[in-house]
Amino acid sequence: MKKQFAYSTAFAISFIFFSLLLAEFILSLQGKSLCTTSSCLTVDALSLSHRAMVLLGAVYFGLFSLLMLKRNYLLIDALSMSGVC
């Protein structure tokens, strides 16, 4: 029961991150951003491409959410470990 709750929580969190990153990508195409604080601007200045980083994050969390729906726990664990690395 606890394991199922943990996977459900992980799915919800990854889907929320996927949604936020997708919204950020769409806004970045219009020259806007969800975050306008100075810390976001500092991180943005240090990255190679803001849109590429947002898109890669959206792909990662989208894939994670899809694997959660398919309940492919072996690939979920592998994707989680690659994200940590």
ABEGO torsion letter per residue (X at the ends): XAAAAAAAAAAAAAAAAAAAAAAAAAAAAAGBBABABAAAAAAAAABABAAAAAAAAAAAAAAAAAAAAAGBAAAAAAAAAAAAX
